[in-house]
Amino acid sequence: MLNWALLVAFVPTFLFVSFTPGMCMTLSMTLGITLGVKRALWMMLGELVGVGIVAICAVVGVAAIMLGAPMVFTAFKWLGGAYLAWLGIQMWQSKGKMAIPTDANVQPNVSAKALMTQGFVTAIANPKGWAFFMVLLPPFIDESLPMPMQLSVLVFMILLIEFSALLSYASGGQTLSKLLAKSSNVQLLNRISGTLMIGVAFWLALG
């Protein structure tokens, strides 16, 4: 048995949280602009794996231990932020694998592994995400009921809603790309994307 009243209350709560603009949503929109929704799905896969891990750890108490080791997060944050900033600078200059090529016959060439890693690191390296799940999830857990089933359902709902939000932002980015591409504003698109990527980098490293 599950406490369906708690689960039903959880849906609008996490819908609001997930669709609010944030680090991962900005990253998804950025890749939607430069790579399109289909390629951005690889980043989403990595991000969803990271979010699922963080959510489970928050419920079972591992998050408290992780938050007690700030050096781990600091290393992840600065390394991840530096990598994203480097990508953003390249995109701003219309260079690198993630930038939109100025030649319409050339497609951006970035590996699925690199995109998945990017999404995973962005989700895992954010201590605010760990703290957020520690605060958000416990009120929706009924301690009188078996934990595995409740946690499985909650994580499934989290990932489904998160994926919907990521897909929406990536689709919005792709639409923007198509609108501006009609005017051949490739350099402008790359600069928008690069600026967003650099913003995510600072958000991750300094947040």
C-alpha positions in Angstrom: 0.0 0.0 0.0 1.0 3.6 -0.7 -0.1 6.9 0.8 -1.6 8.2 -2.3 -2.7 11.5 -0.7 1.0 12.3 -0.1 2.0 11.3 -3.6 -0.8 13.3 -5.2 0.4 16.4 -3.2 3.9 15.8 -4.3 3.2 16.1 -8.0 2.2 19.9 -8.1 5.0 20.6 -5.7 7.7 19.1 -7.8 6.2 20.4 -11.0 6.6 23.9 -9.8 10.1 23.2 -8.6 11.2 21.4 -11.7 9.9 23.9 -14.3 11.4 26.8 -12.5 14.4 28.1 -14.4 17.6 26.7 -12.9 21.0 25.3 -13.8 20.0 22.1 -15.5 17.1 23.8 -17.4 19.4 26.5 -18.7 21.9 23.8 -19.8 19.1 21.9 -21.6 17.9 25.1 -23.4 21.5 25.9 -24.4 22.0 22.4 -26.0 18.6 22.7 -27.6 19.8 25.8 -29.3 23.1 24.4 -30.6 22.5 20.7 -30.9 18.8 20.3 -31.1 16.4 18.2 -28.9 17.5 14.8 -30.2 21.1 15.3 -29.3 20.3 17.0 -26.0 18.6 13.8 -24.9 22.0 12.4 -24.1 22.7 15.2 -21.6 19.2 14.7 -20.2 19.9 11.0 -19.6 23.1 11.8 -17.6 21.2 14.5 -15.7 18.3 12.2 -14.8 20.7 9.5 -13.5 22.4 12.2 -11.3 19.0 13.5 -10.1 17.9 9.9 -9.3 21.0 9.2 -7.3 20.7 12.5 -5.3 17.1 11.9 -4.6 17.7 8.3 -3.3 20.7 9.4 -1.2 18.7 12.2 0.3 16.0 9.8 1.5 18.4 7.2 2.9 20.5 9.7 4.7 23.7 9.7 2.5 23.1 13.3 1.6 23.7 14.4 5.2 27.1 12.6 5.0 27.9 14.2 1.6 27.0 17.7 2.7 29.4 17.1 5.6 32.3 16.8 3.2 32.3 20.2 1.4 35.8 19.6 -0.1 34.2 16.9 -2.4 31.6 19.3 -3.7 34.1 22.1 -4.0 36.3 19.9 -6.3 33.3 18.8 -8.4 32.0 22.4 -8.6 35.2 24.0 -9.7 36.2 21.3 -12.2 32.7 21.1 -13.6 32.4 24.9 -13.8 35.8 25.3 -15.5 34.8 22.7 -18.1 31.5 24.4 -18.8 33.1 27.8 -18.9 35.6 26.5 -21.5 32.8 25.1 -23.6 30.9 28.4 -23.3 33.9 30.5 -24.4 34.4 28.2 -27.4 30.7 28.5 -28.3 30.8 32.3 -28.0 33.6 32.3 -30.5 31.7 29.9 -32.8 34.4 27.3 -32.2 34.4 23.8 -30.6 32.2 20.7 -31.1 29.1 22.2 -29.4 29.0 25.4 -31.4 26.7 25.7 -34.4 28.9 25.5 -37.5 28.9 28.6 -39.8 28.8 26.1 -42.7 25.2 24.9 -42.9 26.4 21.6 -44.4 28.4 20.7 -41.2 26.8 19.4 -38.1 28.1 19.8 -34.5 30.1 16.7 -33.5 30.0 16.0 -29.8 29.9 12.5 -28.4 27.0 11.0 -26.5 29.4 10.1 -23.6 30.5 13.8 -23.3 26.9 15.0 -23.2 25.9 12.4 -20.6 28.9 13.3 -18.4 28.0 16.9 -18.7 24.4 16.3 -17.5 25.5 13.9 -14.7 28.2 16.2 -13.3 25.9 19.2 -13.4 23.3 17.3 -11.3 25.7 15.6 -8.9 28.0 18.6 -8.2 25.4 21.0 -7.0 25.2 20.9 -3.1 22.0 23.0 -3.2 20.4 20.1 -5.1 21.3 17.7 -2.3 20.1 20.1 0.4 16.9 20.7 -1.6 16.0 17.0 -1.8 16.8 16.5 1.9 14.2 19.2 2.7 11.6 18.3 0.0 11.3 14.5 0.1 11.0 13.5 3.8 7.6 15.2 4.3 6.2 13.0 1.5 7.5 9.7 3.1 5.1 7.8 5.3 7.3 6.0 7.9 4.5 3.5 8.6 4.7 2.1 5.1 7.5 0.2 3.4 10.3 2.5 2.2 11.3 0.7 -1.1 8.0 1.0 -2.8 7.4 4.6 -1.7 10.9 5.6 -2.8 10.6 3.8 -6.2 7.3 5.7 -6.9 8.7 9.1 -5.8 11.9 8.7 -7.8 9.9 7.6 -10.9 7.7 10.7 -10.5 10.7 13.0 -10.0 12.4 11.7 -13.1 9.3 11.9 -15.2 8.6 15.5 -14.3 12.2 16.4 -14.6 12.4 14.9 -18.0 9.3 16.8 -19.1 10.9 20.1 -17.9 14.2 19.4 -19.6 12.4 18.5 -22.8 10.4 21.7 -22.7 13.4 23.9 -22.2 15.4 22.1 -25.0 12.4 22.4 -27.3 12.2 26.1 -26.6 15.9 26.4 -27.4 15.5 24.5 -30.6 12.6 26.7 -31.6 14.7 29.9 -30.9 17.5 28.4 -33.0 15.2 27.8 -36.0 13.7 31.3 -35.8 17.1 33.0 -35.7 18.6 30.6 -38.3 16.1 31.9 -40.8 18.0 35.2 -40.7 21.3 33.4 -40.8 22.2 34.6 -37.3 24.5 31.7 -36.5 27.0 33.8 -34.7 24.3 35.4 -32.6 23.0 31.9 -31.7 26.4 30.8 -30.7 27.0 33.9 -28.5 23.6 33.4 -26.8 24.4 29.7 -26.2 28.0 30.5 -25.0 26.7 33.2 -22.6 24.2 30.8 -21.2 26.8 28.0 -20.8 29.2 30.4 -19.1 26.4 31.4 -16.8 25.7 27.8 -15.9 29.5 27.4 -15.2 29.5 30.3 -12.7 26.3 29.1 -11.2 27.8 25.7 -10.6 31.2 26.9 -9.4 30.0 29.8 -7.2 26.5 28.8 -6.2 
